[in-house]
Amino acid sequence: MDLKVTTLAGKASGNVSVSESIFGLEPRQDLMARMVRYQLAARRKGTHAVKNRADINATGKKMYNQKGTGNARHSTAKAPQFRGGGRAFGPTPRDHSFAMPKKVRALALRHALSTKAASDALIVVDDIKAKDAKTAALRGMLSKLGLTNALVIGGSELDENFRLAARNIPHLDVLPVQGINVYDILRRNTLVLSKSAVEALEERLK
């Protein structure tokens, strides 16, 4: 299949031929949802923790006599039912990530790319460069393409002026092609790929 190529100024710049197996699949929501869960789980720090009864700094002496007080039988004040005691069944530090087969991850990326292509939310530009690191100038160029909420994927190395100019534009993410991922593709309305990014993806996902 062929995709139209444009410039950042909004002028036509020919076509690029792409693989149907990467940009022309019938999107599968289940695969993409599975991949998003995988990514978000891996991002969790898992540092949540509470003090259980073993972590409370208090005496372990029995609170009062077993019999003769008319109260229930208790031992240490570290027990969870007492104020200042340890928490029962609280969270502990752990790793939330889980395994995902490499082929499934690659397939989910193909379906995410196909989703943008099928919904006309994919734009291919000849090159992603800016003459100056000026946010106002870059915002003007992006407005010509109608981009208000987008993920921009450049080549293996990002143009420094473009990266700096894009930092202060809300709802605009800029990543090198090796950083492309399903979650960031789906969270933005439009996906912008450079020609070099398309070539790299074709080579990576073939």
PyMOL CGO cylinders between C-alpha atoms (Angstrom):
from pymol import cmd
from pymol.cgo import CYLINDER

trace = [
    CYLINDER, 0.00, 0.00, 0.00, 1.08, 3.60, -0.59, 0.3, 1, 1, 1, 1, 1, 1,
    CYLINDER, 1.08, 3.60, -0.59, 1.02, 6.48, 1.86, 0.3, 1, 1, 1, 1, 1, 1,
    CYLINDER, 1.02, 6.48, 1.86, 1.19, 10.14, 0.93, 0.3, 1, 1, 1, 1, 1, 1,
    CYLINDER, 1.19, 10.14, 0.93, 4.30, 12.03, 2.04, 0.3, 1, 1, 1, 1, 1, 1,
    CYLINDER, 4.30, 12.03, 2.04, 4.17, 15.68, 3.01, 0.3, 1, 1, 1, 1, 1, 1,
    CYLINDER, 4.17, 15.68, 3.01, 6.56, 18.28, 4.37, 0.3, 1, 1, 1, 1, 1, 1,
    CYLINDER, 6.56, 18.28, 4.37, 6.29, 20.03, 7.71, 0.3, 1, 1, 1, 1, 1, 1,
    CYLINDER, 6.29, 20.03, 7.71, 5.12, 23.05, 5.75, 0.3, 1, 1, 1, 1, 1, 1,
    CYLINDER, 5.12, 23.05, 5.75, 2.11, 21.05, 4.52, 0.3, 1, 1, 1, 1, 1, 1,
    CYLINDER, 2.11, 21.05, 4.52, 3.26, 20.59, 0.90, 0.3, 1, 1, 1, 1, 1, 1,
    CYLINDER, 3.26, 20.59, 0.90, 2.97, 17.28, -0.96, 0.3, 1, 1, 1, 1, 1, 1,
    CYLINDER, 2.97, 17.28, -0.96, 6.23, 15.38, -1.34, 0.3, 1, 1, 1, 1, 1, 1,
    CYLINDER, 6.23, 15.38, -1.34, 5.30, 12.17, -3.17, 0.3, 1, 1, 1, 1, 1, 1,
    CYLINDER, 5.30, 12.17, -3.17, 4.38, 8.74, -1.88, 0.3, 1, 1, 1, 1, 1, 1,
    CYLINDER, 4.38, 8.74, -1.88, 6.02, 5.95, 0.08, 0.3, 1, 1, 1, 1, 1, 1,
    CYLINDER, 6.02, 5.95, 0.08, 5.26, 2.25, -0.33, 0.3, 1, 1, 1, 1, 1, 1,
    CYLINDER, 5.26, 2.25, -0.33, 4.64, 0.35, 2.94, 0.3, 1, 1, 1, 1, 1, 1,
    CYLINDER, 4.64, 0.35, 2.94, 3.89, -3.23, 3.82, 0.3, 1, 1, 1, 1, 1, 1,
    CYLINDER, 3.89, -3.23, 3.82, 0.29, -4.37, 4.25, 0.3, 1, 1, 1, 1, 1, 1,
    CYLINDER, 0.29, -4.37, 4.25, 1.43, -6.66, 7.06, 0.3, 1, 1, 1, 1, 1, 1,
    CYLINDER, 1.43, -6.66, 7.06, 2.51, -3.64, 9.11, 0.3, 1, 1, 1, 1, 1, 1,
    CYLINDER, 2.51, -3.64, 9.11, 0.16, -0.80, 8.16, 0.3, 1, 1, 1, 1, 1, 1,
    CYLINDER, 0.16, -0.80, 8.16, -2.77, -2.67, 6.62, 0.3, 1, 1, 1, 1, 1, 1,
    CYLINDER, -2.77, -2.67, 6.62, -3.93, -5.15, 9.26, 0.3, 1, 1, 1, 1, 1, 1,
    CYLINDER, -3.93, -5.15, 9.26, -7.45, -5.36, 10.65, 0.3, 1, 1, 1, 1, 1, 1,
    CYLINDER, -7.45, -5.36, 10.65, -6.91, -3.83, 14.13, 0.3, 1, 1, 1, 1, 1, 1,
    CYLINDER, -6.91, -3.83, 14.13, -7.27, -6.17, 17.09, 0.3, 1, 1, 1, 1, 1, 1,
    CYLINDER, -7.27, -6.17, 17.09, -8.30, -4.33, 20.23, 0.3, 1, 1, 1, 1, 1, 1,
    CYLINDER, -8.30, -4.33, 20.23, -7.48, -7.26, 22.51, 0.3, 1, 1, 1, 1, 1, 1,
    CYLINDER, -7.48, -7.26, 22.51, -3.83, -7.35, 21.48, 0.3, 1, 1, 1, 1, 1, 1,
    CYLINDER, -3.83, -7.35, 21.48, -3.37, -3.62, 21.91, 0.3, 1, 1, 1, 1, 1, 1,
    CYLINDER, -3.37, -3.62, 21.91, -5.12, -3.63, 25.30, 0.3, 1, 1, 1, 1, 1, 1,
    CYLINDER, -5.12, -3.63, 25.30, -2.88, -6.48, 26.41, 0.3, 1, 1, 1, 1, 1, 1,
    CYLINDER, -2.88, -6.48, 26.41, 0.20, -4.54, 25.35, 0.3, 1, 1, 1, 1, 1, 1,
    CYLINDER, 0.20, -4.54, 25.35, -0.93, -1.36, 27.13, 0.3, 1, 1, 1, 1, 1, 1,
    CYLINDER, -0.93, -1.36, 27.13, -1.42, -3.31, 30.35, 0.3, 1, 1, 1, 1, 1, 1,
    CYLINDER, -1.42, -3.31, 30.35, 2.06, -4.78, 29.90, 0.3, 1, 1, 1, 1, 1, 1,
    CYLINDER, 2.06, -4.78, 29.90, 3.64, -1.34, 29.46, 0.3, 1, 1, 1, 1, 1, 1,
    CYLINDER, 3.64, -1.34, 29.46, 1.80, 0.32, 32.34, 0.3, 1, 1, 1, 1, 1, 1,
    CYLINDER, 1.80, 0.32, 32.34, 2.56, -2.58, 34.69, 0.3, 1, 1, 1, 1, 1, 1,
    CYLINDER, 2.56, -2.58, 34.69, 6.27, -2.32, 33.86, 0.3, 1, 1, 1, 1, 1, 1,
    CYLINDER, 6.27, -2.32, 33.86, 6.22, 1.41, 34.67, 0.3, 1, 1, 1, 1, 1, 1,
    CYLINDER, 6.22, 1.41, 34.67, 4.94, 0.86, 38.21, 0.3, 1, 1, 1, 1, 1, 1,
    CYLINDER, 4.94, 0.86, 38.21, 7.66, 1.35, 40.80, 0.3, 1, 1, 1, 1, 1, 1,
    CYLINDER, 7.66, 1.35, 40.80, 6.14, -1.09, 43.26, 0.3, 1, 1, 1, 1, 1, 1,
    CYLINDER, 6.14, -1.09, 43.26, 7.62, 0.74, 46.25, 0.3, 1, 1, 1, 1, 1, 1,
    CYLINDER, 7.62, 0.74, 46.25, 4.35, 0.85, 48.23, 0.3, 1, 1, 1, 1, 1, 1,
    CYLINDER, 4.35, 0.85, 48.23, 4.78, -0.47, 51.76, 0.3, 1, 1, 1, 1, 1, 1,
    CYLINDER, 4.78, -0.47, 51.76, 3.24, -0.35, 55.22, 0.3, 1, 1, 1, 1, 1, 1,
    CYLINDER, 3.24, -0.35, 55.22, 4.35, -1.45, 58.66, 0.3, 1, 1, 1, 1, 1, 1,
    CYLINDER, 4.35, -1.45, 58.66, 3.06, -4.84, 59.72, 0.3, 1, 1, 1, 1, 1, 1,
    CYLINDER, 3.06, -4.84, 59.72, 3.11, -5.97, 63.33, 0.3, 1, 1, 1, 1, 1, 1,
    CYLINDER, 3.11, -5.97, 63.33, 6.75, -7.08, 63.05, 0.3, 1, 1, 1, 1, 1, 1,
    CYLINDER, 6.75, -7.08, 63.05, 7.81, -3.53, 62.09, 0.3, 1, 1, 1, 1, 1, 1,
    CYLINDER, 7.81, -3.53, 62.09, 6.13, -1.72, 65.00, 0.3, 1, 1, 1, 1, 1, 1,
    CYLINDER, 6.13, -1.72, 65.00, 8.51, -0.38, 67.64, 0.3, 1, 1, 1, 1, 1, 1,
    CYLINDER, 8.51, -0.38, 67.64, 6.67, -1.35, 70.82, 0.3, 1, 1, 1, 1, 1, 1,
    CYLINDER, 6.67, -1.35, 70.82, 6.92, -3.84, 73.64, 0.3, 1, 1, 1, 1, 1, 1,
    CYLINDER, 6.92, -3.84, 73.64, 5.77, -7.36, 73.03, 0.3, 1, 1, 1, 1, 1, 1,
    CYLINDER, 5.77, -7.36, 73.03, 4.59, -7.76, 76.60, 0.3, 1, 1, 1, 1, 1, 1,
    CYLINDER, 4.59, -7.76, 76.60, 1.08, -9.07, 77.18, 0.3, 1, 1, 1, 1, 1, 1,
    CYLINDER, 1.08, -9.07, 77.18, -1.29, -6.10, 77.59, 0.3, 1, 1, 1, 1, 1, 1,
    CYLINDER, -1.29, -6.10, 77.59, -2.96, -7.37, 80.77, 0.3, 1, 1, 1, 1, 1, 1,
    CYLINDER, -2.96, -7.37, 80.77, -3.72, -10.57, 82.59, 0.3, 1, 1, 1, 1, 1, 1,
    CYLINDER, -3.72, -10.57, 82.59, -5.40, -13.37, 80.71, 0.3, 1, 1, 1, 1, 1, 1,
    CYLINDER, -5.40, -13.37, 80.71, -8.22, -13.65, 83.23, 0.3, 1, 1, 1, 1, 1, 1,
    CYLINDER, -8.22, -13.65, 83.23, -10.04, -11.51, 85.73, 0.3, 1, 1, 1, 1, 1, 1,
    CYLINDER, -10.04, -11.51, 85.73, -10.31, -8.22, 83.82, 0.3, 1, 1, 1, 1, 1, 1,
    CYLINDER, -10.31, -8.22, 83.82, -13.61, -8.83, 82.04, 0.3, 1, 1, 1, 1, 1, 1,
    CYLINDER, -13.61, -8.83, 82.04, -11.98, -7.89, 78.73, 0.3, 1, 1, 1, 1, 1, 1,
    CYLINDER, -11.98, -7.89, 78.73, -11.18, -9.99, 75.70, 0.3, 1, 1, 1, 1, 1, 1,
    CYLINDER, -11.18, -9.99, 75.70, -7.93, -11.95, 75.67, 0.3, 1, 1, 1, 1, 1, 1,
    CYLINDER, -7.93, -11.95, 75.67, -5.10, -9.98, 74.03, 0.3, 1, 1, 1, 1, 1, 1,
    CYLINDER, -5.10, -9.98, 74.03, -1.38, -10.28, 73.86, 0.3, 1, 1, 1, 1, 1, 1,
    CYLINDER, -1.38, -10.28, 73.86, 0.77, -7.54, 72.29, 0.3, 1, 1, 1, 1, 1, 1,
    CYLINDER, 0.77, -7.54, 72.29, -0.40, -4.01, 71.39, 0.3, 1, 1, 1, 1, 1, 1,
    CYLINDER, -0.40, -4.01, 71.39, 1.30, -4.46, 68.00, 0.3, 1, 1, 1, 1, 1, 1,
    CYLINDER, 1.30, -4.46, 68.00, -1.75, -6.36, 66.76, 0.3, 1, 1, 1, 1, 1, 1,
    CYLINDER, -1.75, -6.36, 66.76, -3.65, -4.71, 63.86, 0.3, 1, 1, 1, 1, 1, 1,
    CYLINDER, -3.65, -4.71, 63.86, -6.85, -4.07, 65.82, 0.3, 1, 1, 1, 1, 1, 1,
    CYLINDER, -6.85, -4.07, 65.82, -5.16, -1.57, 68.13, 0.3, 1, 1, 1, 1, 1, 1,
    CYLINDER, -5.16, -1.57, 68.13, -4.35, 2.08, 67.44, 0.3, 1, 1, 1, 1, 1, 1,
    CYLINDER, -4.35, 2.08, 67.44, -0.66, 2.25, 66.57, 0.3, 1, 1, 1, 1, 1, 1,
    CYLINDER, -0.66, 2.25, 66.57, -0.51, -1.42, 65.73, 0.3, 1, 1, 1, 1, 1, 1,
    CYLINDER, -0.51, -1.42, 65.73, 0.70, -2.94, 62.49, 0.3, 1, 1, 1, 1, 1, 1,
    CYLINDER, 0.70, -2.94, 62.49, -1.50, -3.10, 59.41, 0.3, 1, 1, 1, 1, 1, 1,
    CYLINDER, -1.50, -3.10, 59.41, -2.94, -6.45, 58.40, 0.3, 1, 1, 1, 1, 1, 1,
    CYLINDER, -2.94, -6.45, 58.40, -2.48, -7.60, 54.80, 0.3, 1, 1, 1, 1, 1, 1,
    CYLINDER, -2.48, -7.60, 54.80, -1.00, -4.29, 53.67, 0.3, 1, 1, 1, 1, 1, 1,
    CYLINDER, -1.00, -4.29, 53.67, 0.96, -3.77, 50.40, 0.3, 1, 1, 1, 1, 1, 1,
    CYLINDER, 0.96, -3.77, 50.40, 4.60, -4.75, 50.27, 0.3, 1, 1, 1, 1, 1, 1,
    CYLINDER, 4.60, -4.75, 50.27, 7.29, -3.76, 47.73, 0.3, 1, 1, 1, 1, 1, 1,
    CYLINDER, 7.29, -3.76, 47.73, 7.09, -5.95, 44.66, 0.3, 1, 1, 1, 1, 1, 1,
    CYLINDER, 7.09, -5.95, 44.66, 7.62, -6.03, 40.92, 0.3, 1, 1, 1, 1, 1, 1,
    CYLINDER, 7.62, -6.03, 40.92, 4.35, -5.55, 39.01, 0.3, 1, 1, 1, 1, 1, 1,
    CYLINDER, 4.35, -5.55, 39.01, 5.76, -6.37, 35.57, 0.3, 1, 1, 1, 1, 1, 1,
    CYLINDER, 5.76, -6.37, 35.57, 4.93, -9.60, 33.77, 0.3, 1, 1, 1, 1, 1, 1,
    CYLINDER, 4.93, -9.60, 33.77, 6.29, -11.40, 30.74, 0.3, 1, 1, 1, 1, 1, 1,
    CYLINDER, 6.29, -11.40, 30.74, 5.06, -10.85, 27.20, 0.3, 1, 1, 1, 1, 1, 1,
    CYLINDER, 5.06, -10.85, 27.20, 6.34, -12.85, 24.21, 0.3, 1, 1, 1, 1, 1, 1,
    CYLINDER, 6.34, -12.85, 24.21, 8.47, -10.81, 21.83, 0.3, 1, 1, 1, 1, 1, 1,
    CYLINDER, 8.47, -10.81, 21.83, 6.36, -11.83, 18.83, 0.3, 1, 1, 1, 1, 1, 1,
    CYLINDER, 6.36, -11.83, 18.83, 3.17, -10.69, 20.58, 0.3, 1, 1, 1, 1, 1, 1,
    CYLINDER, 3.17, -10.69, 20.58, 4.75, -7.30, 21.37, 0.3, 1, 1, 1, 1, 1, 1,
    CYLINDER, 4.75, -7.30, 21.37, 5.77, -6.87, 17.73, 0.3, 1, 1, 1, 1, 1, 1,
    CYLINDER, 5.77, -6.87, 17.73, 2.30, -7.88, 16.54, 0.3, 1, 1, 1, 1, 1, 1,
    CYLINDER, 2.30, -7.88, 16.54, 0.65, -5.39, 18.90, 0.3, 1, 1, 1, 1, 1, 1,
    CYLINDER, 0.65, -5.39, 18.90, 2.84, -2.63, 17.45, 0.3, 1, 1, 1, 1, 1, 1,
    CYLINDER, 2.84, -2.63, 17.45, 1.78, -3.61, 13.93, 0.3, 1, 1, 1, 1, 1, 1,
    CYLINDER, 1.78, -3.61, 13.93, -1.88, -3.41, 14.94, 0.3, 1, 1, 1, 1, 1, 1,
    CYLINDER, -1.88, -3.41, 14.94, -1.38, -0.01, 16.58, 0.3, 1, 1, 1, 1, 1, 1,
    CYLINDER, -1.38, -0.01, 16.58, 0.22, 1.33, 13.38, 0.3, 1, 1, 1, 1, 1, 1,
    CYLINDER, 0.22, 1.33, 13.38, -2.59, -0.20, 11.33, 0.3, 1, 1, 1, 1, 1, 1,
    CYLINDER, -2.59, -0.20, 11.33, -5.17, 1.44, 13.59, 0.3, 1, 1, 1, 1, 1, 1,
    CYLINDER, -5.17, 1.44, 13.59, -3.78, 4.90, 12.85, 0.3, 1, 1, 1, 1, 1, 1,
    CYLINDER, -3.78, 4.90, 12.85, -3.51, 4.16, 9.13, 0.3, 1, 1, 1, 1, 1, 1,
    CYLINDER, -3.51, 4.16, 9.13, -7.09, 2.85, 8.97, 0.3, 1, 1, 1, 1, 1, 1,
    CYLINDER, -7.09, 2.85, 8.97, -8.50, 5.92, 10.75, 0.3, 1, 1, 1, 1, 1, 1,
    CYLINDER, -8.50, 5.92, 10.75, -6.56, 8.43, 8.58, 0.3, 1, 1, 1, 1, 1, 1,
    CYLINDER, -6.56, 8.43, 8.58, -4.65, 9.52, 11.67, 0.3, 1, 1, 1, 1, 1, 1,
    CYLINDER, -4.65, 9.52, 11.67, -1.23, 8.70, 10.19, 0.3, 1, 1, 1, 1, 1, 1,
    CYLINDER, -1.23, 8.70, 10.19, 0.93, 11.37, 8.54, 0.3, 1, 1, 1, 1, 1, 1,
    CYLINDER, 0.93, 11.37, 8.54, 4.26, 10.68, 6.85, 0.3, 1, 1, 1, 1, 1, 1,
    CYLINDER, 4.26, 10.68, 6.85, 6.65, 13.63, 6.50, 0.3, 1, 1, 1, 1, 1, 1,
    CYLINDER, 6.65, 13.63, 6.50, 9.82, 13.68, 4.46, 0.3, 1, 1, 1, 1, 1, 1,
    CYLINDER, 9.82, 13.68, 4.46, 11.99, 14.93, 7.31, 0.3, 1, 1, 1, 1, 1, 1,
    CYLINDER, 11.99, 14.93, 7.31, 11.56, 16.14, 10.86, 0.3, 1, 1, 1, 1, 1, 1,
    CYLINDER, 11.56, 16.14, 10.86, 13.87, 19.11, 11.25, 0.3, 1, 1, 1, 1, 1, 1,
    CYLINDER, 13.87, 19.11, 11.25, 13.62, 22.70, 12.43, 0.3, 1, 1, 1, 1, 1, 1,
    CYLINDER, 13.62, 22.70, 12.43, 15.88, 25.58, 11.43, 0.3, 1, 1, 1, 1, 1, 1,
    CYLINDER, 15.88, 25.58, 11.43, 15.77, 27.11, 14.88, 0.3, 1, 1, 1, 1, 1, 1,
    CYLINDER, 15.77, 27.11, 14.88, 14.79, 25.91, 18.34, 0.3, 1, 1, 1, 1, 1, 1,
    CYLINDER, 14.79, 25.91, 18.34, 11.78, 28.25, 18.38, 0.3, 1, 1, 1, 1, 1, 1,
    CYLINDER, 11.78, 28.25, 18.38, 8.52, 26.94, 19.78, 0.3, 1, 1, 1, 1, 1, 1,
    CYLINDER, 8.52, 26.94, 19.78, 6.37, 29.59, 18.06, 0.3, 1, 1, 1, 1, 1, 1,
    CYLINDER, 6.37, 29.59, 18.06, 7.80, 28.76, 14.63, 0.3, 1, 1, 1, 1, 1, 1,
    CYLINDER, 7.80, 28.76, 14.63, 7.26, 25.03, 15.12, 0.3, 1, 1, 1, 1, 1, 1,
    CYLINDER, 7.26, 25.03, 15.12, 3.71, 25.58, 16.38, 0.3, 1, 1, 1, 1, 1, 1,
    CYLINDER, 3.71, 25.58, 16.38, 2.97, 27.50, 13.18, 0.3, 1, 1, 1, 1, 1, 1,
    CYLINDER, 2.97, 27.50, 13.18, 4.26, 24.64, 11.02, 0.3, 1, 1, 1, 1, 1, 1,
    CYLINDER, 4.26, 24.64, 11.02, 2.28, 22.04, 12.92, 0.3, 1, 1, 1, 1, 1, 1,
    CYLINDER, 2.28, 22.04, 12.92, -0.89, 24.09, 12.61, 0.3, 1, 1, 1, 1, 1, 1,
    CYLINDER, -0.89, 24.09, 12.61, -0.61, 23.81, 8.82, 0.3, 1, 1, 1, 1, 1, 1,
    CYLINDER, -0.61, 23.81, 8.82, -0.81, 20.03, 9.23, 0.3, 1, 1, 1, 1, 1, 1,
    CYLINDER, -0.81, 20.03, 9.23, -3.71, 20.38, 11.67, 0.3, 1, 1, 1, 1, 1, 1,
    CYLINDER, -3.71, 20.38, 11.67, -1.75, 18.81, 14.53, 0.3, 1, 1, 1, 1, 1, 1,
    CYLINDER, -1.75, 18.81, 14.53, -2.97, 19.63, 18.02, 0.3, 1, 1, 1, 1, 1, 1,
    CYLINDER, -2.97, 19.63, 18.02, -2.52, 16.25, 19.71, 0.3, 1, 1, 1, 1, 1, 1,
    CYLINDER, -2.52, 16.25, 19.71, 0.18, 14.10, 18.14, 0.3, 1, 1, 1, 1, 1, 1,
    CYLINDER, 0.18, 14.10, 18.14, 3.07, 11.69, 18.57, 0.3, 1, 1, 1, 1, 1, 1,
    CYLINDER, 3.07, 11.69, 18.57, 6.02, 12.54, 16.31, 0.3, 1, 1, 1, 1, 1, 1,
    CYLINDER, 6.02, 12.54, 16.31, 8.48, 9.75, 15.51, 0.3, 1, 1, 1, 1, 1, 1,
    CYLINDER, 8.48, 9.75, 15.51, 11.78, 10.78, 13.98, 0.3, 1, 1, 1, 1, 1, 1,
    CYLINDER, 11.78, 10.78, 13.98, 14.78, 8.76, 12.83, 0.3, 1, 1, 1, 1, 1, 1,
    CYLINDER, 14.78, 8.76, 12.83, 17.32, 7.01, 15.02, 0.3, 1, 1, 1, 1, 1, 1,
    CYLINDER, 17.32, 7.01, 15.02, 18.56, 10.45, 16.12, 0.3, 1, 1, 1, 1, 1, 1,
    CYLINDER, 18.56, 10.45, 16.12, 16.23, 13.38, 16.71, 0.3, 1, 1, 1, 1, 1, 1,
    CYLINDER, 16.23, 13.38, 16.71, 16.96, 16.81, 15.31, 0.3, 1, 1, 1, 1, 1, 1,
    CYLINDER, 16.96, 16.81, 15.31, 18.02, 18.82, 18.35, 0.3, 1, 1, 1, 1, 1, 1,
    CYLINDER, 18.02, 18.82, 18.35, 16.30, 22.04, 17.24, 0.3, 1, 1, 1, 1, 1, 1,
    CYLINDER, 16.30, 22.04, 17.24, 13.03, 20.20, 16.66, 0.3, 1, 1, 1, 1, 1, 1,
    CYLINDER, 13.03, 20.20, 16.66, 13.26, 18.43, 20.02, 0.3, 1, 1, 1, 1, 1, 1,
    CYLINDER, 13.26, 18.43, 20.02, 13.92, 21.66, 21.91, 0.3, 1, 1, 1, 1, 1, 1,
    CYLINDER, 13.92, 21.66, 21.91, 11.19, 23.58, 20.07, 0.3, 1, 1, 1, 1, 1, 1,
    CYLINDER, 11.19, 23.58, 20.07, 8.62, 20.84, 20.77, 0.3, 1, 1, 1, 1, 1, 1,
    CYLINDER, 8.62, 20.84, 20.77, 9.24, 20.66, 24.53, 0.3, 1, 1, 1, 1, 1, 1,
    CYLINDER, 9.24, 20.66, 24.53, 6.86, 23.50, 25.38, 0.3, 1, 1, 1, 1, 1, 1,
    CYLINDER, 6.86, 23.50, 25.38, 4.03, 22.45, 23.06, 0.3, 1, 1, 1, 1, 1, 1,
    CYLINDER, 4.03, 22.45, 23.06, 1.27, 20.67, 25.03, 0.3, 1, 1, 1, 1, 1, 1,
    CYLINDER, 1.27, 20.67, 25.03, -0.09, 17.32, 23.80, 0.3, 1, 1, 1, 1, 1, 1,
    CYLINDER, -0.09, 17.32, 23.80, 2.93, 16.79, 21.54, 0.3, 1, 1, 1, 1, 1, 1,
    CYLINDER, 2.93, 16.79, 21.54, 5.34, 13.91, 22.14, 0.3, 1, 1, 1, 1, 1, 1,
    CYLINDER, 5.34, 13.91, 22.14, 8.58, 13.46, 20.18, 0.3, 1, 1, 1, 1, 1, 1,
    CYLINDER, 8.58, 13.46, 20.18, 10.45, 10.14, 20.19, 0.3, 1, 1, 1, 1, 1, 1,
    CYLINDER, 10.45, 10.14, 20.19, 13.20, 8.49, 18.14, 0.3, 1, 1, 1, 1, 1, 1,
    CYLINDER, 13.20, 8.49, 18.14, 12.06, 5.49, 16.12, 0.3, 1, 1, 1, 1, 1, 1,
    CYLINDER, 12.06, 5.49, 16.12, 13.56, 3.02, 18.59, 0.3, 1, 1, 1, 1, 1, 1,
    CYLINDER, 13.56, 3.02, 18.59, 11.30, 4.45, 21.29, 0.3, 1, 1, 1, 1, 1, 1,
    CYLINDER, 11.30, 4.45, 21.29, 8.00, 3.92, 19.44, 0.3, 1, 1, 1, 1, 1, 1,
    CYLINDER, 8.00, 3.92, 19.44, 5.48, 1.99, 21.52, 0.3, 1, 1, 1, 1, 1, 1,
    CYLINDER, 5.48, 1.99, 21.52, 1.81, 1.01, 21.53, 0.3, 1, 1, 1, 1, 1, 1,
    CYLINDER, 1.81, 1.01, 21.53, 0.78, 3.10, 24.55, 0.3, 1, 1, 1, 1, 1, 1,
    CYLINDER, 0.78, 3.10, 24.55, 2.13, 6.38, 23.20, 0.3, 1, 1, 1, 1, 1, 1,
    CYLINDER, 2.13, 6.38, 23.20, 0.68, 5.71, 19.75, 0.3, 1, 1, 1, 1, 1, 1,
    CYLINDER, 0.68, 5.71, 19.75, -2.81, 5.16, 21.14, 0.3, 1, 1, 1, 1, 1, 1,
    CYLINDER, -2.81, 5.16, 21.14, -2.80, 8.02, 23.66, 0.3, 1, 1, 1, 1, 1, 1,
    CYLINDER, -2.80, 8.02, 23.66, -2.33, 10.65, 20.93, 0.3, 1, 1, 1, 1, 1, 1,
    CYLINDER, -2.33, 10.65, 20.93, -4.86, 11.46, 18.22, 0.3, 1, 1, 1, 1, 1, 1,
    CYLINDER, -4.86, 11.46, 18.22, -2.37, 11.56, 15.34, 0.3, 1, 1, 1, 1, 1, 1,
    CYLINDER, -2.37, 11.56, 15.34, 0.81, 9.66, 14.55, 0.3, 1, 1, 1, 1, 1, 1,
    CYLINDER, 0.81, 9.66, 14.55, 3.48, 11.48, 12.55, 0.3, 1, 1, 1, 1, 1, 1,
    CYLINDER, 3.48, 11.48, 12.55, 6.28, 9.38, 11.05, 0.3, 1, 1, 1, 1, 1, 1,
    CYLINDER, 6.28, 9.38, 11.05, 9.34, 10.55, 9.18, 0.3, 1, 1, 1, 1, 1, 1,
    CYLINDER, 9.34, 10.55, 9.18, 10.33, 8.63, 6.05, 0.3, 1, 1, 1, 1, 1, 1,
    CYLINDER, 10.33, 8.63, 6.05, 13.40, 7.31, 7.84, 0.3, 1, 1, 1, 1, 1, 1,
    CYLINDER, 13.40, 7.31, 7.84, 11.13, 6.10, 10.69, 0.3, 1, 1, 1, 1, 1, 1,
    CYLINDER, 11.13, 6.10, 10.69, 8.91, 4.25, 8.19, 0.3, 1, 1, 1, 1, 1, 1,
    CYLINDER, 8.91, 4.25, 8.19, 11.96, 2.56, 6.67, 0.3, 1, 1, 1, 1, 1, 1,
    CYLINDER, 11.96, 2.56, 6.67, 13.27, 1.59, 10.10, 0.3, 1, 1, 1, 1, 1, 1,
    CYLINDER, 13.27, 1.59, 10.10, 9.89, 0.14, 11.12, 0.3, 1, 1, 1, 1, 1, 1,
    CYLINDER, 9.89, 0.14, 11.12, 9.67, -1.83, 7.86, 0.3, 1, 1, 1, 1, 1, 1,
    CYLINDER, 9.67, -1.83, 7.86, 13.09, -3.30, 8.57, 0.3, 1, 1, 1, 1, 1, 1,
    CYLINDER, 13.09, -3.30, 8.57, 12.31, -3.99, 12.24, 0.3, 1, 1, 1, 1, 1, 1,
    CYLINDER, 12.31, -3.99, 12.24, 8.88, -5.57, 11.76, 0.3, 1, 1, 1, 1, 1, 1,
    CYLINDER, 8.88, -5.57, 11.76, 9.32, -7.40, 8.48, 0.3, 1, 1, 1, 1, 1, 1,
]
cmd.load_cgo(trace, "trace")
